Amino acid sequence: MGECPVCGAKVPVGQGAVEGELLACPECGTELEVTGLNPVTLAEAPQEEEDWGE
């Protein structure tokens, strides 16, 4: 179980989770990245820029 850095909600993290895995907060919907496993730490996932084929 991790904690959302945006809203503080508990975020379930599966046993097979790996660093870099992306999850969504069940409370606020923010996309989160697993940044550590022992203990579980989460950070807001970086936003990917759309290049729209340019």
Contacts in CASP RR format, 6 or more apart in sequence:
PFRMAT RR
TARGET T0000
AUTHOR 0000-0000-0000
METHOD contacts of the structure
MODEL  1
MGECPVCGAKVPVGQGAVEGELLACPECGTELEVTGLNPVTLAEAPQEEE
DWGE
1 10 0 8 1.000
1 11 0 8 1.000
1 12 0 8 1.000
1 13 0 8 1.000
1 40 0 8 1.000
2 10 0 8 1.000
2 11 0 8 1.000
2 12 0 8 1.000
2 13 0 8 1.000
2 40 0 8 1.000
2 41 0 8 1.000
2 42 0 8 1.000
3 9 0 8 1.000
3 10 0 8 1.000
3 11 0 8 1.000
3 42 0 8 1.000
4 10 0 8 1.000
4 11 0 8 1.000
4 25 0 8 1.000
4 27 0 8 1.000
4 28 0 8 1.000
4 30 0 8 1.000
4 32 0 8 1.000
4 42 0 8 1.000
5 32 0 8 1.000
5 42 0 8 1.000
5 43 0 8 1.000
5 44 0 8 1.000
6 25 0 8 1.000
6 28 0 8 1.000
6 30 0 8 1.000
6 44 0 8 1.000
7 25 0 8 1.000
7 27 0 8 1.000
7 28 0 8 1.000
7 30 0 8 1.000
8 27 0 8 1.000
9 25 0 8 1.000
9 26 0 8 1.000
9 27 0 8 1.000
9 28 0 8 1.000
11 23 0 8 1.000
11 25 0 8 1.000
11 26 0 8 1.000
11 32 0 8 1.000
11 42 0 8 1.000
12 26 0 8 1.000
13 23 0 8 1.000
13 34 0 8 1.000
13 40 0 8 1.000
13 42 0 8 1.000
17 34 0 8 1.000
17 37 0 8 1.000
17 40 0 8 1.000
18 34 0 8 1.000
18 37 0 8 1.000
19 34 0 8 1.000
19 35 0 8 1.000
19 36 0 8 1.000
19 37 0 8 1.000
20 33 0 8 1.000
20 34 0 8 1.000
20 35 0 8 1.000
21 33 0 8 1.000
21 34 0 8 1.000
22 31 0 8 1.000
22 32 0 8 1.000
22 33 0 8 1.000
22 34 0 8 1.000
22 45 0 8 1.000
23 31 0 8 1.000
23 32 0 8 1.000
23 33 0 8 1.000
23 34 0 8 1.000
23 42 0 8 1.000
24 30 0 8 1.000
24 31 0 8 1.000
24 32 0 8 1.000
25 32 0 8 1.000
30 44 0 8 1.000
30 45 0 8 1.000
31 44 0 8 1.000
31 45 0 8 1.000
32 42 0 8 1.000
32 43 0 8 1.000
32 44 0 8 1.000
32 45 0 8 1.000
33 42 0 8 1.000
33 43 0 8 1.000
33 44 0 8 1.000
33 45 0 8 1.000
33 46 0 8 1.000
34 40 0 8 1.000
34 41 0 8 1.000
34 42 0 8 1.000
35 41 0 8 1.000
35 42 0 8 1.000
35 43 0 8 1.000
END
